[in-house]
Amino acid sequence: MTLTEAIMAVAVFSLSATSSVRLWASSAVWSQAAAAREALASGIEADLLRRTHHLRASVARDQPAPASCEVAAAWMVSRLASGASSLPQGVRKQLVPDGGAVWLIYTAAEGQLERRRLFSAAAHGLCPVVPELPAMTDLEVGA
């Protein structure tokens, strides 16, 4: 083997080793980022379960009188807010009333991860029951 061939062999080996190290490093960074996203998602789900349990327990314990769905949604906001627990770092929680319901929105990782849950006052039995109207007869239809 000549000196030129030896230098070429060392250069090829050096380039391939450097490329391998870069690929391994980028793979490790991606793996760590995926693990961090998974930890955020798990923390959000755990908080969501605690808040849901707190809301259901409040409904069962307090048995609030049926009110308008909007009033019931405001009551739900207070219960969902009081069922607080520690959120993972970098996670923001927002409660957004929407008529007779409440959106619980978690945002993390600068908006790259979002989890939404809709809590309906009617689904929790907090809205008044509308009485069923009698069926119309043919005479009423023509009137």
PyMOL CGO cylinders between C-alpha atoms (Angstrom):
from pymol import cmd
from pymol.cgo import CYLINDER

trace = [
    CYLINDER, 0.00, 0.00, 0.00, 1.38, 3.36, -0.94, 0.3, 1, 1, 1, 1, 1, 1,
    CYLINDER, 1.38, 3.36, -0.94, 1.35, 6.44, 1.17, 0.3, 1, 1, 1, 1, 1, 1,
    CYLINDER, 1.35, 6.44, 1.17, -1.39, 7.99, -0.98, 0.3, 1, 1, 1, 1, 1, 1,
    CYLINDER, -1.39, 7.99, -0.98, -3.60, 4.94, -0.60, 0.3, 1, 1, 1, 1, 1, 1,
    CYLINDER, -3.60, 4.94, -0.60, -3.03, 4.94, 3.16, 0.3, 1, 1, 1, 1, 1, 1,
    CYLINDER, -3.03, 4.94, 3.16, -3.98, 8.62, 3.40, 0.3, 1, 1, 1, 1, 1, 1,
    CYLINDER, -3.98, 8.62, 3.40, -7.12, 7.99, 1.32, 0.3, 1, 1, 1, 1, 1, 1,
    CYLINDER, -7.12, 7.99, 1.32, -8.06, 5.05, 3.55, 0.3, 1, 1, 1, 1, 1, 1,
    CYLINDER, -8.06, 5.05, 3.55, -7.63, 7.15, 6.70, 0.3, 1, 1, 1, 1, 1, 1,
    CYLINDER, -7.63, 7.15, 6.70, -9.70, 9.96, 5.18, 0.3, 1, 1, 1, 1, 1, 1,
    CYLINDER, -9.70, 9.96, 5.18, -12.54, 7.60, 4.19, 0.3, 1, 1, 1, 1, 1, 1,
    CYLINDER, -12.54, 7.60, 4.19, -12.49, 5.95, 7.63, 0.3, 1, 1, 1, 1, 1, 1,
    CYLINDER, -12.49, 5.95, 7.63, -12.47, 9.34, 9.36, 0.3, 1, 1, 1, 1, 1, 1,
    CYLINDER, -12.47, 9.34, 9.36, -15.41, 10.64, 7.30, 0.3, 1, 1, 1, 1, 1, 1,
    CYLINDER, -15.41, 10.64, 7.30, -17.47, 7.51, 7.86, 0.3, 1, 1, 1, 1, 1, 1,
    CYLINDER, -17.47, 7.51, 7.86, -16.75, 7.54, 11.61, 0.3, 1, 1, 1, 1, 1, 1,
    CYLINDER, -16.75, 7.54, 11.61, -17.74, 11.20, 11.85, 0.3, 1, 1, 1, 1, 1, 1,
    CYLINDER, -17.74, 11.20, 11.85, -20.97, 10.54, 9.92, 0.3, 1, 1, 1, 1, 1, 1,
    CYLINDER, -20.97, 10.54, 9.92, -21.81, 7.61, 12.17, 0.3, 1, 1, 1, 1, 1, 1,
    CYLINDER, -21.81, 7.61, 12.17, -21.27, 9.67, 15.31, 0.3, 1, 1, 1, 1, 1, 1,
    CYLINDER, -21.27, 9.67, 15.31, -23.50, 12.45, 13.94, 0.3, 1, 1, 1, 1, 1, 1,
    CYLINDER, -23.50, 12.45, 13.94, -26.26, 9.99, 13.08, 0.3, 1, 1, 1, 1, 1, 1,
    CYLINDER, -26.26, 9.99, 13.08, -26.02, 8.39, 16.50, 0.3, 1, 1, 1, 1, 1, 1,
    CYLINDER, -26.02, 8.39, 16.50, -26.13, 11.80, 18.20, 0.3, 1, 1, 1, 1, 1, 1,
    CYLINDER, -26.13, 11.80, 18.20, -29.15, 12.97, 16.21, 0.3, 1, 1, 1, 1, 1, 1,
    CYLINDER, -29.15, 12.97, 16.21, -30.91, 9.69, 16.95, 0.3, 1, 1, 1, 1, 1, 1,
    CYLINDER, -30.91, 9.69, 16.95, -30.23, 10.14, 20.67, 0.3, 1, 1, 1, 1, 1, 1,
    CYLINDER, -30.23, 10.14, 20.67, -31.56, 13.73, 20.57, 0.3, 1, 1, 1, 1, 1, 1,
    CYLINDER, -31.56, 13.73, 20.57, -34.72, 12.60, 18.75, 0.3, 1, 1, 1, 1, 1, 1,
    CYLINDER, -34.72, 12.60, 18.75, -35.22, 9.79, 21.25, 0.3, 1, 1, 1, 1, 1, 1,
    CYLINDER, -35.22, 9.79, 21.25, -34.88, 12.19, 24.19, 0.3, 1, 1, 1, 1, 1, 1,
    CYLINDER, -34.88, 12.19, 24.19, -37.35, 14.62, 22.60, 0.3, 1, 1, 1, 1, 1, 1,
    CYLINDER, -37.35, 14.62, 22.60, -39.84, 11.79, 22.03, 0.3, 1, 1, 1, 1, 1, 1,
    CYLINDER, -39.84, 11.79, 22.03, -39.47, 10.69, 25.65, 0.3, 1, 1, 1, 1, 1, 1,
    CYLINDER, -39.47, 10.69, 25.65, -40.04, 14.28, 26.83, 0.3, 1, 1, 1, 1, 1, 1,
    CYLINDER, -40.04, 14.28, 26.83, -43.20, 14.58, 24.69, 0.3, 1, 1, 1, 1, 1, 1,
    CYLINDER, -43.20, 14.58, 24.69, -44.45, 11.27, 26.09, 0.3, 1, 1, 1, 1, 1, 1,
    CYLINDER, -44.45, 11.27, 26.09, -43.83, 12.48, 29.65, 0.3, 1, 1, 1, 1, 1, 1,
    CYLINDER, -43.83, 12.48, 29.65, -45.75, 15.71, 28.91, 0.3, 1, 1, 1, 1, 1, 1,
    CYLINDER, -45.75, 15.71, 28.91, -48.66, 13.76, 27.42, 0.3, 1, 1, 1, 1, 1, 1,
    CYLINDER, -48.66, 13.76, 27.42, -48.75, 11.42, 30.43, 0.3, 1, 1, 1, 1, 1, 1,
    CYLINDER, -48.75, 11.42, 30.43, -48.72, 14.35, 32.85, 0.3, 1, 1, 1, 1, 1, 1,
    CYLINDER, -48.72, 14.35, 32.85, -51.55, 16.03, 30.95, 0.3, 1, 1, 1, 1, 1, 1,
    CYLINDER, -51.55, 16.03, 30.95, -53.64, 12.84, 30.91, 0.3, 1, 1, 1, 1, 1, 1,
    CYLINDER, -53.64, 12.84, 30.91, -53.09, 12.33, 34.65, 0.3, 1, 1, 1, 1, 1, 1,
    CYLINDER, -53.09, 12.33, 34.65, -54.22, 15.89, 35.38, 0.3, 1, 1, 1, 1, 1, 1,
    CYLINDER, -54.22, 15.89, 35.38, -57.24, 15.47, 33.09, 0.3, 1, 1, 1, 1, 1, 1,
    CYLINDER, -57.24, 15.47, 33.09, -58.27, 12.30, 34.93, 0.3, 1, 1, 1, 1, 1, 1,
    CYLINDER, -58.27, 12.30, 34.93, -57.92, 14.04, 38.34, 0.3, 1, 1, 1, 1, 1, 1,
    CYLINDER, -57.92, 14.04, 38.34, -60.02, 17.01, 37.20, 0.3, 1, 1, 1, 1, 1, 1,
    CYLINDER, -60.02, 17.01, 37.20, -62.68, 14.74, 35.67, 0.3, 1, 1, 1, 1, 1, 1,
    CYLINDER, -62.68, 14.74, 35.67, -62.87, 12.72, 38.89, 0.3, 1, 1, 1, 1, 1, 1,
    CYLINDER, -62.87, 12.72, 38.89, -63.08, 15.92, 40.97, 0.3, 1, 1, 1, 1, 1, 1,
    CYLINDER, -63.08, 15.92, 40.97, -65.93, 17.24, 38.79, 0.3, 1, 1, 1, 1, 1, 1,
    CYLINDER, -65.93, 17.24, 38.79, -67.89, 13.98, 39.00, 0.3, 1, 1, 1, 1, 1, 1,
    CYLINDER, -67.89, 13.98, 39.00, -67.35, 13.77, 42.76, 0.3, 1, 1, 1, 1, 1, 1,
    CYLINDER, -67.35, 13.77, 42.76, -68.53, 17.39, 43.13, 0.3, 1, 1, 1, 1, 1, 1,
    CYLINDER, -68.53, 17.39, 43.13, -71.68, 16.66, 41.14, 0.3, 1, 1, 1, 1, 1, 1,
    CYLINDER, -71.68, 16.66, 41.14, -72.42, 13.58, 43.27, 0.3, 1, 1, 1, 1, 1, 1,
    CYLINDER, -72.42, 13.58, 43.27, -71.60, 15.32, 46.57, 0.3, 1, 1, 1, 1, 1, 1,
    CYLINDER, -71.60, 15.32, 46.57, -73.13, 18.76, 46.00, 0.3, 1, 1, 1, 1, 1, 1,
    CYLINDER, -73.13, 18.76, 46.00, -76.05, 17.66, 43.82, 0.3, 1, 1, 1, 1, 1, 1,
    CYLINDER, -76.05, 17.66, 43.82, -76.56, 21.18, 42.45, 0.3, 1, 1, 1, 1, 1, 1,
    CYLINDER, -76.56, 21.18, 42.45, -80.11, 22.13, 41.53, 0.3, 1, 1, 1, 1, 1, 1,
    CYLINDER, -80.11, 22.13, 41.53, -80.67, 22.10, 37.78, 0.3, 1, 1, 1, 1, 1, 1,
    CYLINDER, -80.67, 22.10, 37.78, -80.19, 25.58, 36.38, 0.3, 1, 1, 1, 1, 1, 1,
    CYLINDER, -80.19, 25.58, 36.38, -79.73, 26.91, 32.92, 0.3, 1, 1, 1, 1, 1, 1,
    CYLINDER, -79.73, 26.91, 32.92, -76.97, 25.14, 31.05, 0.3, 1, 1, 1, 1, 1, 1,
    CYLINDER, -76.97, 25.14, 31.05, -74.91, 28.36, 31.01, 0.3, 1, 1, 1, 1, 1, 1,
    CYLINDER, -74.91, 28.36, 31.01, -75.11, 28.70, 34.81, 0.3, 1, 1, 1, 1, 1, 1,
    CYLINDER, -75.11, 28.70, 34.81, -74.23, 25.03, 35.16, 0.3, 1, 1, 1, 1, 1, 1,
    CYLINDER, -74.23, 25.03, 35.16, -71.24, 25.53, 32.84, 0.3, 1, 1, 1, 1, 1, 1,
    CYLINDER, -71.24, 25.53, 32.84, -70.01, 28.38, 35.08, 0.3, 1, 1, 1, 1, 1, 1,
    CYLINDER, -70.01, 28.38, 35.08, -70.33, 26.06, 38.10, 0.3, 1, 1, 1, 1, 1, 1,
    CYLINDER, -70.33, 26.06, 38.10, -68.36, 23.41, 36.19, 0.3, 1, 1, 1, 1, 1, 1,
    CYLINDER, -68.36, 23.41, 36.19, -65.60, 25.94, 35.46, 0.3, 1, 1, 1, 1, 1, 1,
    CYLINDER, -65.60, 25.94, 35.46, -65.21, 26.60, 39.18, 0.3, 1, 1, 1, 1, 1, 1,
    CYLINDER, -65.21, 26.60, 39.18, -65.08, 22.87, 39.95, 0.3, 1, 1, 1, 1, 1, 1,
    CYLINDER, -65.08, 22.87, 39.95, -62.62, 22.08, 37.16, 0.3, 1, 1, 1, 1, 1, 1,
    CYLINDER, -62.62, 22.08, 37.16, -60.41, 24.96, 38.30, 0.3, 1, 1, 1, 1, 1, 1,
    CYLINDER, -60.41, 24.96, 38.30, -60.50, 23.86, 41.95, 0.3, 1, 1, 1, 1, 1, 1,
    CYLINDER, -60.50, 23.86, 41.95, -59.53, 20.30, 41.07, 0.3, 1, 1, 1, 1, 1, 1,
    CYLINDER, -59.53, 20.30, 41.07, -56.05, 21.64, 40.42, 0.3, 1, 1, 1, 1, 1, 1,
    CYLINDER, -56.05, 21.64, 40.42, -52.94, 19.60, 40.60, 0.3, 1, 1, 1, 1, 1, 1,
    CYLINDER, -52.94, 19.60, 40.60, -49.40, 20.27, 39.56, 0.3, 1, 1, 1, 1, 1, 1,
    CYLINDER, -49.40, 20.27, 39.56, -48.99, 20.35, 35.80, 0.3, 1, 1, 1, 1, 1, 1,
    CYLINDER, -48.99, 20.35, 35.80, -45.75, 19.36, 34.11, 0.3, 1, 1, 1, 1, 1, 1,
    CYLINDER, -45.75, 19.36, 34.11, -43.39, 22.25, 33.49, 0.3, 1, 1, 1, 1, 1, 1,
    CYLINDER, -43.39, 22.25, 33.49, -44.23, 24.13, 30.30, 0.3, 1, 1, 1, 1, 1, 1,
    CYLINDER, -44.23, 24.13, 30.30, -47.89, 23.06, 30.20, 0.3, 1, 1, 1, 1, 1, 1,
    CYLINDER, -47.89, 23.06, 30.20, -50.62, 25.70, 30.19, 0.3, 1, 1, 1, 1, 1, 1,
    CYLINDER, -50.62, 25.70, 30.19, -54.24, 24.97, 31.08, 0.3, 1, 1, 1, 1, 1, 1,
    CYLINDER, -54.24, 24.97, 31.08, -57.21, 27.00, 29.93, 0.3, 1, 1, 1, 1, 1, 1,
    CYLINDER, -57.21, 27.00, 29.93, -60.92, 26.67, 30.76, 0.3, 1, 1, 1, 1, 1, 1,
    CYLINDER, -60.92, 26.67, 30.76, -63.15, 28.11, 28.03, 0.3, 1, 1, 1, 1, 1, 1,
    CYLINDER, -63.15, 28.11, 28.03, -66.95, 28.27, 28.54, 0.3, 1, 1, 1, 1, 1, 1,
    CYLINDER, -66.95, 28.27, 28.54, -68.88, 27.44, 25.37, 0.3, 1, 1, 1, 1, 1, 1,
    CYLINDER, -68.88, 27.44, 25.37, -72.61, 27.87, 25.96, 0.3, 1, 1, 1, 1, 1, 1,
    CYLINDER, -72.61, 27.87, 25.96, -73.70, 24.97, 28.15, 0.3, 1, 1, 1, 1, 1, 1,
    CYLINDER, -73.70, 24.97, 28.15, -70.30, 23.34, 28.06, 0.3, 1, 1, 1, 1, 1, 1,
    CYLINDER, -70.30, 23.34, 28.06, -66.67, 23.96, 29.03, 0.3, 1, 1, 1, 1, 1, 1,
    CYLINDER, -66.67, 23.96, 29.03, -63.54, 23.25, 27.02, 0.3, 1, 1, 1, 1, 1, 1,
    CYLINDER, -63.54, 23.25, 27.02, -60.50, 22.23, 29.05, 0.3, 1, 1, 1, 1, 1, 1,
    CYLINDER, -60.50, 22.23, 29.05, -57.47, 22.93, 26.86, 0.3, 1, 1, 1, 1, 1, 1,
    CYLINDER, -57.47, 22.93, 26.86, -53.89, 21.96, 27.63, 0.3, 1, 1, 1, 1, 1, 1,
    CYLINDER, -53.89, 21.96, 27.63, -51.08, 23.43, 25.54, 0.3, 1, 1, 1, 1, 1, 1,
    CYLINDER, -51.08, 23.43, 25.54, -47.43, 22.41, 25.79, 0.3, 1, 1, 1, 1, 1, 1,
    CYLINDER, -47.43, 22.41, 25.79, -44.15, 22.65, 23.92, 0.3, 1, 1, 1, 1, 1, 1,
    CYLINDER, -44.15, 22.65, 23.92, -44.91, 26.08, 22.43, 0.3, 1, 1, 1, 1, 1, 1,
    CYLINDER, -44.91, 26.08, 22.43, -48.18, 24.89, 20.93, 0.3, 1, 1, 1, 1, 1, 1,
    CYLINDER, -48.18, 24.89, 20.93, -46.80, 21.70, 19.40, 0.3, 1, 1, 1, 1, 1, 1,
    CYLINDER, -46.80, 21.70, 19.40, -48.82, 19.55, 21.78, 0.3, 1, 1, 1, 1, 1, 1,
    CYLINDER, -48.82, 19.55, 21.78, -52.47, 20.30, 22.51, 0.3, 1, 1, 1, 1, 1, 1,
    CYLINDER, -52.47, 20.30, 22.51, -55.11, 18.26, 24.33, 0.3, 1, 1, 1, 1, 1, 1,
    CYLINDER, -55.11, 18.26, 24.33, -58.77, 19.34, 24.44, 0.3, 1, 1, 1, 1, 1, 1,
    CYLINDER, -58.77, 19.34, 24.44, -61.68, 17.92, 26.41, 0.3, 1, 1, 1, 1, 1, 1,
    CYLINDER, -61.68, 17.92, 26.41, -65.30, 19.09, 26.27, 0.3, 1, 1, 1, 1, 1, 1,
    CYLINDER, -65.30, 19.09, 26.27, -67.35, 18.87, 29.46, 0.3, 1, 1, 1, 1, 1, 1,
    CYLINDER, -67.35, 18.87, 29.46, -71.08, 19.25, 28.81, 0.3, 1, 1, 1, 1, 1, 1,
    CYLINDER, -71.08, 19.25, 28.81, -73.39, 20.38, 31.60, 0.3, 1, 1, 1, 1, 1, 1,
    CYLINDER, -73.39, 20.38, 31.60, -76.23, 18.31, 30.14, 0.3, 1, 1, 1, 1, 1, 1,
    CYLINDER, -76.23, 18.31, 30.14, -74.09, 15.17, 30.12, 0.3, 1, 1, 1, 1, 1, 1,
    CYLINDER, -74.09, 15.17, 30.12, -73.52, 15.61, 33.86, 0.3, 1, 1, 1, 1, 1, 1,
    CYLINDER, -73.52, 15.61, 33.86, -77.24, 16.14, 34.53, 0.3, 1, 1, 1, 1, 1, 1,
    CYLINDER, -77.24, 16.14, 34.53, -76.83, 19.79, 35.45, 0.3, 1, 1, 1, 1, 1, 1,
    CYLINDER, -76.83, 19.79, 35.45, -79.30, 21.29, 32.96, 0.3, 1, 1, 1, 1, 1, 1,
    CYLINDER, -79.30, 21.29, 32.96, -83.04, 21.41, 33.61, 0.3, 1, 1, 1, 1, 1, 1,
    CYLINDER, -83.04, 21.41, 33.61, -85.09, 18.72, 31.96, 0.3, 1, 1, 1, 1, 1, 1,
    CYLINDER, -85.09, 18.72, 31.96, -87.32, 20.11, 29.25, 0.3, 1, 1, 1, 1, 1, 1,
    CYLINDER, -87.32, 20.11, 29.25, -90.78, 18.52, 29.47, 0.3, 1, 1, 1, 1, 1, 1,
    CYLINDER, -90.78, 18.52, 29.47, -91.77, 16.57, 26.42, 0.3, 1, 1, 1, 1, 1, 1,
    CYLINDER, -91.77, 16.57, 26.42, -94.41, 18.35, 24.40, 0.3, 1, 1, 1, 1, 1, 1,
    CYLINDER, -94.41, 18.35, 24.40, -97.49, 16.39, 23.36, 0.3, 1, 1, 1, 1, 1, 1,
    CYLINDER, -97.49, 16.39, 23.36, -97.68, 15.39, 19.73, 0.3, 1, 1, 1, 1, 1, 1,
    CYLINDER, -97.68, 15.39, 19.73, -99.61, 17.77, 17.50, 0.3, 1, 1, 1, 1, 1, 1,
    CYLINDER, -99.61, 17.77, 17.50, -102.92, 16.60, 16.12, 0.3, 1, 1, 1, 1, 1, 1,
    CYLINDER, -102.92, 16.60, 16.12, -104.10, 17.19, 12.61, 0.3, 1, 1, 1, 1, 1, 1,
    CYLINDER, -104.10, 17.19, 12.61, -106.44, 19.92, 13.87, 0.3, 1, 1, 1, 1, 1, 1,
    CYLINDER, -106.44, 19.92, 13.87, -103.56, 21.84, 15.50, 0.3, 1, 1, 1, 1, 1, 1,
    CYLINDER, -103.56, 21.84, 15.50, -101.44, 21.62, 12.39, 0.3, 1, 1, 1, 1, 1, 1,
    CYLINDER, -101.44, 21.62, 12.39, -104.12, 23.32, 10.25, 0.3, 1, 1, 1, 1, 1, 1,
    CYLINDER, -104.12, 23.32, 10.25, -104.83, 26.06, 12.80, 0.3, 1, 1, 1, 1, 1, 1,
]
cmd.load_cgo(trace, "trace")
